[in-house]
């Protein structure tokens, strides 16, 4: 056995002995040698044994312009030469100010909407960005006083995922993830998400009447004096399996929030920074939320950073004399971290200098054209796509859309077949997700799709046999 192989095995054993991995059944993890990534270049990852893989998940939906982009690398080096961290509690720093200005400039806006997103509160990840939005929305109504103090509950959607902290889990609707923590959670008002795959009217049909919105309105009407805010994943529920909403749905939800005096919170953690083909998913329907949570792609996949954007009106409700204690009592040690903000500024500069969103459009269309024929394959159910967020649903019975039992690990089987061919993917149950970095070259994108197609066909062979 070579010394390099011994080196690899040593680190693999240390990982298995020391680290508890997220969303991972560790008993299974301990039985298989883990893949340890040591370097990246563009859309490629290299493991400790020298094997190269295409990054088909954008390193869990965060990488935008590829690994080791020279402009972001240089921005971090330059910032390190200045200062790596300084608190925002009682102080300010230049990168956080410059980034806030850029975020406000690119935030969703509309000439038809009088309010705009104009304030930025920083944190560390998507869950915290959502928690902050919840606390701001709750505090806003409390500071306005009677009769608004009864507005203390939140509307969330079935199948929703907003993160893993207790507040964000309370808003979640994925039973597999959240049921174990039910005793810890606060009560929310859950409304049904659109289930277009069950709707008799096709999602593409121009006369879709959106009875799903009517059901949401009925529930809101019944509880309107209690509702502080409504939170929604614009256009697509990502962690639920990339479940898409019909065109116009988001706009109708915005209308309901305005009509019933409810703060609309857009969770753009997964959909932000170009993933749907526009900078933010809300832009597809000219929707301006009252609060917007962003993270993941904000630094281009380099450092943890998040932000919650809100309006001047909401911000003003927290202004007062010191003794009134209207202060927003929330903060993190690394709030507005200069290194993270420097990476985020470089990330946004690259969007502009490389015309990322324009260059992305033909890639989105290429994916759509390539995978549309896969619908005819055995065991392939729905194919869902919102920009560069792609999901292939695998079903046991196409006619009745009967899902595979989760314990069969069908999605995992396909992802293992893809990995053996040089493509890293991560399934959502029976749904195989492809989310490449936006910067991917066409040759690499073609290779990703070829590998994924072959992996699906291989993974579905001898389907009645137990999954490995």
C-alpha positions as CSV (number, residue, x, y, z in Angstrom):
1,X,0.0,0.0,0.0
2,X,1.4,3.4,-1.0
3,X,2.3,6.0,1.6
4,X,-0.2,8.4,-0.1
5,X,-3.0,5.8,0.4
6,X,-2.0,5.4,4.0
7,X,-2.1,9.2,4.4
8,X,-5.7,9.2,2.9
9,X,-6.9,6.4,5.2
10,X,-5.5,8.1,8.3
11,X,-7.5,11.3,7.6
12,X,-10.6,9.3,6.7
13,X,-10.4,7.5,10.0
14,X,-9.9,10.7,11.9
15,X,-13.0,12.2,10.2
16,X,-15.1,9.2,11.2
17,X,-13.8,9.3,14.8
18,X,-14.2,13.0,15.4
19,X,-16.8,14.7,13.2
20,X,-20.5,14.6,13.3
21,X,-21.8,15.5,9.8
22,X,-25.0,17.4,9.1
23,X,-28.1,15.6,7.8
24,X,-26.1,12.3,7.8
25,X,-26.8,8.9,9.4
26,X,-23.4,8.5,11.0
27,X,-23.7,4.7,11.3
28,X,-23.7,4.5,7.5
29,X,-20.9,7.1,7.3
30,X,-18.7,5.1,9.5
31,X,-19.0,2.1,7.2
32,X,-17.8,3.8,4.1
33,X,-14.5,5.7,3.4
34,X,-15.4,9.4,3.2
35,X,-14.4,11.5,0.3
36,X,-12.1,14.3,1.6
37,X,-11.9,17.4,-0.6
38,X,-8.6,19.2,-0.5
39,X,-8.8,21.7,-3.3
40,X,-11.0,23.3,-5.9
41,X,-10.6,25.0,-9.3
42,X,-13.5,26.5,-11.1
43,X,-16.3,23.9,-11.1
44,X,-13.9,21.1,-10.2
45,X,-13.2,19.5,-6.8
46,X,-10.1,17.3,-6.0
47,X,-10.1,14.8,-3.2
48,X,-7.2,13.7,-1.0
49,X,-6.4,10.8,-3.3
50,X,-6.3,13.1,-6.4
51,X,-9.7,12.2,-7.9
52,X,-11.5,15.1,-9.6
53,X,-15.2,15.7,-9.5
54,X,-17.6,18.2,-11.0
55,X,-19.3,20.2,-8.3
56,X,-22.9,19.6,-9.2
57,X,-24.3,21.0,-6.0
58,X,-22.3,24.3,-6.0
59,X,-20.9,23.1,-2.6
60,X,-24.5,23.0,-1.2
61,X,-25.9,25.8,-3.3
62,X,-23.4,28.5,-2.4
63,X,-20.7,28.6,-5.1
64,X,-21.5,31.1,-7.8
65,X,-18.4,32.0,-9.9
66,X,-16.3,28.8,-9.3
67,X,-13.7,27.9,-6.7
68,X,-10.6,30.1,-6.4
69,X,-11.9,33.0,-8.5
70,X,-8.9,35.4,-8.7
71,X,-11.0,38.5,-7.9
72,X,-12.5,37.1,-4.7
73,X,-9.2,35.5,-3.7
74,X,-7.5,38.9,-4.1
75,X,-10.3,40.8,-2.3
76,X,-9.8,38.5,0.8
77,X,-6.0,38.9,0.7
78,X,-6.4,42.7,0.5
79,X,-8.8,42.7,3.4
80,X,-6.6,40.5,5.6
81,X,-3.9,43.1,5.1
82,X,-6.3,45.6,6.7
83,X,-8.3,43.8,9.4
84,X,-10.1,40.4,9.4
85,X,-12.8,41.2,12.0
86,X,-14.1,44.1,14.0
87,X,-17.5,44.2,15.7
88,X,-20.5,46.2,14.7
89,X,-21.6,46.4,18.3
90,X,-20.6,50.0,19.0
91,X,-18.4,50.3,15.9
92,X,-18.6,50.3,12.1
93,X,-16.4,49.0,9.3
94,X,-16.0,50.0,5.7
95,X,-16.7,46.7,4.0
96,X,-20.1,46.3,5.7
97,X,-21.1,49.8,4.7
98,X,-20.0,49.3,1.1
99,X,-21.8,45.9,0.9
100,X,-25.0,47.3,2.4
101,X,-25.0,50.0,-0.3
102,X,-24.7,47.4,-3.0
103,X,-27.3,45.1,-1.6
104,X,-29.8,47.9,-1.4
105,X,-29.0,48.9,-5.0
106,X,-29.7,45.3,-6.3
107,X,-32.7,44.5,-4.0
108,X,-36.1,43.9,-5.7
109,X,-37.9,47.1,-6.5
110,X,-41.0,48.2,-8.3
111,X,-42.3,51.5,-9.5
112,X,-45.8,50.3,-8.5
113,X,-44.7,49.7,-4.9
114,X,-44.2,52.8,-2.6
115,X,-42.0,51.0,-0.1
116,X,-38.5,49.7,-0.8
117,X,-35.9,47.7,1.0
118,X,-33.4,50.2,2.4
119,X,-31.9,48.8,5.7
120,X,-29.5,45.8,6.1
121,X,-29.0,43.7,9.3
122,X,-26.1,41.3,9.0
123,X,-25.8,37.8,10.5
124,X,-24.0,34.5,9.7
125,X,-26.3,32.0,7.8
126,X,-29.7,31.5,6.3
127,X,-31.3,30.3,9.5
128,X,-30.2,33.4,11.4
129,X,-31.4,35.7,8.6
130,X,-34.8,34.2,8.9
131,X,-34.8,34.3,12.7
132,X,-34.0,38.0,12.5
133,X,-36.8,38.6,10.1
134,X,-39.2,36.9,12.5
135,X,-38.1,39.0,15.4
136,X,-38.2,42.2,13.5
137,X,-41.7,41.5,12.2
138,X,-42.9,40.6,15.7
139,X,-41.3,43.7,17.2
140,X,-42.6,46.0,14.6
141,X,-46.3,45.3,15.5
142,X,-45.5,45.4,19.2
143,X,-43.9,48.8,18.9
144,X,-46.8,50.2,17.0
145,X,-49.0,49.4,20.0
146,X,-52.7,48.7,20.2
147,X,-54.6,47.4,18.3
148,X,-51.6,45.8,16.6
149,X,-50.2,44.0,19.6
150,X,-52.4,41.0,18.9
151,X,-50.4,40.3,15.6
152,X,-48.0,37.7,17.0
153,X,-48.3,34.7,14.7
154,X,-46.8,33.8,11.4
155,X,-48.2,32.2,8.3
156,X,-46.0,29.5,6.7
157,X,-46.5,27.0,3.9
158,X,-46.6,23.2,3.9
159,X,-43.4,21.7,2.6
160,X,-41.5,24.8,3.7
161,X,-37.9,24.8,4.8
162,X,-36.4,28.0,6.4
163,X,-33.4,26.6,8.3
164,X,-32.6,24.6,11.4
165,X,-32.7,27.0,14.3
166,X,-35.8,26.8,16.5
167,X,-37.6,29.8,15.0
168,X,-36.9,28.7,11.5
169,X,-37.9,25.1,12.2
170,X,-41.2,26.4,13.7
171,X,-41.9,27.8,10.2
172,X,-40.9,24.6,8.5
173,X,-43.3,22.1,6.9
174,X,-41.1,19.1,6.2
175,X,-42.2,16.4,8.6
176,X,-39.1,14.2,8.2
177,X,-36.8,17.1,9.3
178,X,-39.0,18.8,11.9
179,X,-41.3,16.4,13.7
180,X,-38.6,15.3,16.3
181,X,-38.5,18.9,17.6
182,X,-42.2,19.6,17.8
183,X,-42.3,20.1,21.6
184,X,-39.8,22.9,21.2
185,X,-41.6,24.8,18.5
186,X,-43.9,27.8,18.6
187,X,-47.3,27.7,16.9
188,X,-47.7,28.9,13.4
189,X,-50.6,29.1,10.9
190,X,-49.7,26.7,8.1
191,X,-51.3,27.1,4.7
192,X,-51.1,24.7,1.8
193,X,-48.4,25.3,-0.8
194,X,-49.5,25.0,-4.4
195,X,-49.4,21.3,-5.4
196,X,-49.4,21.8,-9.2
197,X,-48.5,18.2,-9.9
198,X,-51.9,17.2,-8.5
199,X,-53.8,20.1,-10.0
200,X,-56.0,19.2,-13.0
201,X,-55.0,22.4,-14.7
202,X,-51.5,22.2,-16.1
203,X,-48.9,24.5,-14.6
204,X,-48.2,25.8,-18.2
205,X,-51.9,26.5,-18.8
206,X,-52.6,30.2,-19.2
207,X,-56.1,29.9,-17.5
208,X,-54.8,28.5,-14.2
209,X,-57.3,29.9,-11.7
210,X,-55.0,29.3,-8.7
211,X,-57.6,27.8,-6.3
212,X,-54.6,27.3,-4.1
213,X,-54.4,31.1,-3.5
214,X,-58.1,31.2,-2.6
215,X,-57.4,28.6,0.2
216,X,-54.6,30.7,1.5
217,X,-56.9,33.8,1.6
218,X,-59.6,31.9,3.5
219,X,-57.1,31.0,6.3
220,X,-55.7,34.5,6.4
221,X,-59.2,36.1,6.6
222,X,-60.0,33.9,9.6
223,X,-56.8,34.9,11.5
224,X,-55.9,38.3,10.1
225,X,-55.9,40.2,13.5
226,X,-53.3,37.6,14.8
227,X,-50.9,37.5,11.9
228,X,-47.7,39.4,12.1
229,X,-46.1,38.1,8.9
230,X,-46.1,35.5,6.2
231,X,-42.9,33.8,5.0
232,X,-42.5,32.3,1.6
233,X,-39.8,30.8,-0.6
234,X,-40.3,32.7,-3.8
235,X,-41.0,30.6,-6.9
236,X,-39.6,27.3,-5.6
237,X,-39.5,25.4,-2.4
238,X,-35.9,24.2,-2.6
239,X,-35.3,21.7,0.2
240,X,-38.8,20.2,-0.3
241,X,-37.6,18.8,-3.6
242,X,-37.6,21.9,-5.8
243,X,-41.3,22.3,-5.8
244,X,-42.3,25.1,-8.2
245,X,-45.2,27.5,-7.9
246,X,-47.3,28.5,-10.9
247,X,-46.5,31.8,-12.6
248,X,-48.2,34.7,-10.9
249,X,-48.6,32.9,-7.5
250,X,-45.9,35.0,-5.7
251,X,-47.5,38.2,-6.9
252,X,-50.9,37.1,-5.6
253,X,-49.4,36.3,-2.2
254,X,-47.9,39.8,-2.1
255,X,-51.3,41.2,-2.9
256,X,-52.9,39.2,0.0
257,X,-50.2,40.5,2.4
258,X,-50.9,44.1,1.4
259,X,-54.7,43.6,1.6
260,X,-54.6,42.1,5.1
261,X,-51.8,44.3,6.5
262,X,-49.4,41.4,6.9
263,X,-45.6,41.7,6.6
264,X,-44.3,39.6,3.7
265,X,-41.0,37.9,4.4
266,X,-39.2,36.5,1.3
267,X,-36.8,33.7,2.1
268,X,-34.3,34.2,-0.8
269,X,-31.5,32.2,0.9
270,X,-31.6,29.4,-1.7
271,X,-33.0,31.4,-4.6
272,X,-31.0,34.6,-4.3
273,X,-27.9,35.6,-6.3
274,X,-28.8,34.4,-9.7
275,X,-30.1,30.9,-9.0
276,X,-33.4,31.4,-10.8
277,X,-32.0,33.5,-13.7
278,X,-32.5,36.9,-12.0
279,X,-30.6,38.3,-9.1
280,X,-33.5,37.5,-6.8
281,X,-36.5,35.3,-7.4
282,X,-38.9,38.1,-6.4
283,X,-37.9,40.0,-9.5
284,X,-39.6,37.5,-11.8
285,X,-43.0,38.9,-10.7
286,X,-41.9,42.5,-9.6
287,X,-42.6,41.7,-6.0
288,X,-41.0,43.8,-3.2
289,X,-41.3,42.0,0.2
290,X,-41.3,43.8,3.5
291,X,-38.4,41.7,4.7
292,X,-35.9,39.6,2.7
293,X,-33.5,36.9,4.1
294,X,-30.4,36.2,2.0
295,X,-27.3,34.1,2.5
296,X,-25.8,31.1,0.7
297,X,-24.4,32.7,-2.5
298,X,-23.9,36.2,-1.0
299,X,-20.1,35.6,-0.7
300,X,-19.8,33.5,-3.9
301,X,-19.3,30.4,-1.8
302,X,-16.3,31.7,0.2
303,X,-17.4,32.6,3.8
304,X,-20.5,32.4,6.0
305,X,-22.5,35.6,5.8
306,X,-26.2,36.5,5.7
307,X,-28.3,39.6,5.7
308,X,-31.9,40.5,6.4
309,X,-33.2,43.5,4.4
310,X,-36.2,45.6,5.4
311,X,-37.9,48.9,4.8
312,X,-37.5,52.3,6.4
313,X,-41.0,52.1,7.8
314,X,-40.2,48.9,9.7
315,X,-36.9,50.3,10.9
316,X,-38.5,53.5,12.2
317,X,-40.8,51.5,14.5
318,X,-37.7,50.6,16.5
319,X,-36.5,54.2,17.0
320,X,-37.1,55.9,20.4
321,X,-35.5,57.2,23.5
322,X,-33.0,54.9,25.3
323,X,-35.4,54.3,28.2
324,X,-38.2,53.1,25.9
325,X,-36.1,50.0,25.1
326,X,-37.3,49.8,21.5
327,X,-33.8,48.7,20.5
328,X,-33.7,45.6,18.4
329,X,-32.0,43.3,20.9
330,X,-30.3,40.9,18.5
331,X,-26.7,40.4,17.4
332,X,-23.9,38.1,16.5
333,X,-20.2,38.2,17.3
334,X,-19.3,38.2,13.6
335,X,-22.1,40.5,12.5
336,X,-20.8,42.4,9.4
337,X,-17.5,40.6,9.4
338,X,-15.2,42.6,7.1
339,X,-13.7,39.5,5.4
340,X,-17.1,38.1,4.6
341,X,-18.3,41.5,3.4
342,X,-15.2,41.9,1.2
343,X,-15.9,38.6,-0.4
344,X,-19.5,39.6,-1.0
345,X,-18.5,42.9,-2.6
346,X,-16.1,41.1,-5.0
347,X,-18.9,38.5,-5.7
348,X,-21.3,41.3,-6.8
349,X,-18.6,43.1,-8.8
350,X,-18.1,39.9,-10.7
351,X,-21.8,39.6,-11.5
352,X,-21.4,43.0,-13.2
353,X,-18.0,42.7,-14.8
354,X,-18.6,39.2,-16.2
355,X,-22.3,39.9,-17.1
356,X,-23.1,36.7,-15.2
357,X,-26.9,36.8,-15.4
358,X,-26.9,37.4,-19.2
359,X,-24.4,34.7,-19.8
360,X,-26.5,32.3,-17.7
361,X,-29.6,32.5,-19.8
362,X,-28.5,30.2,-22.7
363,X,-27.2,27.7,-20.1
364,X,-30.6,27.6,-18.4
365,X,-32.2,26.9,-21.8
366,X,-29.7,24.3,-22.7
367,X,-30.4,22.4,-19.5
368,X,-34.2,22.7,-20.2
369,X,-33.8,21.4,-23.8
370,X,-31.5,18.5,-22.7
371,X,-33.5,17.1,-19.8
372,X,-37.0,17.4,-21.3
373,X,-36.8,14.1,-23.0
374,X,-35.9,12.4,-19.7
375,X,-39.6,12.6,-18.8
376,X,-40.1,9.5,-21.0
377,X,-37.7,7.4,-19.1
378,X,-39.0,4.7,-16.7
379,X,-39.2,5.9,-13.1
380,X,-38.7,9.5,-14.0
381,X,-41.7,11.5,-12.6
382,X,-41.7,15.3,-12.6
383,X,-38.8,17.3,-13.9
384,X,-38.8,20.7,-12.2
385,X,-36.6,23.7,-13.1
386,X,-36.4,27.3,-12.0
387,X,-33.4,28.8,-13.7
388,X,-30.3,26.9,-12.6
389,X,-32.2,25.0,-9.9
390,X,-33.0,21.5,-11.4
391,X,-34.7,18.5,-9.9
392,X,-35.4,15.1,-11.3
393,X,-38.1,13.2,-9.4
394,X,-37.8,9.4,-9.3
395,X,-41.1,7.5,-8.8
396,X,-42.0,3.8,-8.4
397,X,-45.1,4.1,-10.6
398,X,-45.2,6.8,-13.3
399,X,-48.9,6.5,-14.0
400,X,-50.0,7.0,-10.4
401,X,-47.0,9.0,-9.4
402,X,-46.3,6.6,-6.5
403,X,-43.1,7.5,-4.7
404,X,-40.4,5.0,-3.7
405,X,-40.1,4.2,0.0
406,X,-37.4,6.5,1.4
407,X,-35.6,3.6,2.9
408,X,-34.7,2.3,-0.6
409,X,-32.4,5.3,-0.9
410,X,-33.2,5.7,-4.6
411,X,-31.9,9.2,-4.8
412,X,-28.8,8.1,-3.0
413,X,-28.2,5.3,-5.4
414,X,-28.3,7.6,-8.4
415,X,-25.9,10.1,-6.7
416,X,-23.5,7.3,-5.9
417,X,-23.6,6.3,-9.6
418,X,-22.9,9.9,-10.6
419,X,-20.0,10.1,-8.1
420,X,-18.4,7.0,-9.6
421,X,-18.4,8.9,-12.9
422,X,-16.9,12.1,-11.5
423,X,-20.0,14.2,-10.5
424,X,-20.8,15.2,-6.9
425,X,-24.6,15.4,-6.3
426,X,-26.8,15.3,-3.1
427,X,-30.3,14.0,-3.3
428,X,-33.4,15.2,-1.5
429,X,-35.0,11.8,-0.8
430,X,-36.2,10.5,-4.2
431,X,-35.3,13.8,-5.9
432,X,-31.9,14.2,-7.6
433,X,-30.9,17.9,-7.5
434,X,-28.5,19.5,-9.9
435,X,-27.4,23.1,-9.1
436,X,-24.2,24.0,-10.9
437,X,-22.1,27.1,-10.3
438,X,-23.4,29.9,-12.5
439,X,-20.0,30.3,-14.1
440,X,-19.9,26.8,-15.5
441,X,-18.6,26.5,-19.1
442,X,-20.8,24.7,-21.7
443,X,-18.4,21.8,-22.1
444,X,-18.5,21.1,-18.3
445,X,-22.3,21.6,-18.2
446,X,-22.7,19.1,-21.1
447,X,-20.5,16.6,-19.2
448,X,-22.6,17.1,-16.0
449,X,-25.8,16.4,-17.8
450,X,-24.3,13.4,-19.6
451,X,-23.1,11.9,-16.3
452,X,-26.4,12.6,-14.6
453,X,-28.4,11.0,-17.3
454,X,-26.3,7.9,-17.3
455,X,-26.4,7.8,-13.5
456,X,-30.2,7.9,-13.5
457,X,-30.4,5.0,-16.0
458,X,-27.8,3.0,-14.1
459,X,-29.4,3.7,-10.7
460,X,-32.8,2.6,-12.0
461,X,-31.5,-0.8,-13.3
462,X,-32.6,-3.8,-11.3
463,X,-34.7,-1.4,-9.3
464,X,-36.5,-4.1,-7.4
465,X,-33.2,-5.1,-5.7
466,X,-32.4,-3.6,-2.4
467,X,-30.4,-0.4,-2.7
468,X,-26.8,-0.6,-1.5
